[in-house]
Amino acid sequence: MNCIKAQRLVWFGHVHRMADNSMVKKVYEWSPALRRSLGRPKNRWEDDVKSDITRMKITNWKDCIRDRTEWKTLVGKAKNL
């Protein structure tokens, strides 16, 4: 399970460091104009990543993502949890 969490964090950092005009980042930031159906909200991938970040008690994750070495050490800590 920790390996999956670490891979999610690796991809999350990779997407956030991408150029704004890349297709992957455009799809990631896109939000549909439709409303979701009633009932329990479905978990999104981004929600899982952000809950992992809060469980690891990382407060300045936006600054950490820009620094690759610091982000890599945080991902390493996620593997060891």
Secondary structure, 3 states (H helix, E strand, C coil): CHHHHHHHHHHHHHHHHCCCCCHHHHHHHCCCCCCCCCCCCCCCHHHHHHHHHHHCCCCCHHHHHHCHHHHHHHHHHHHHC
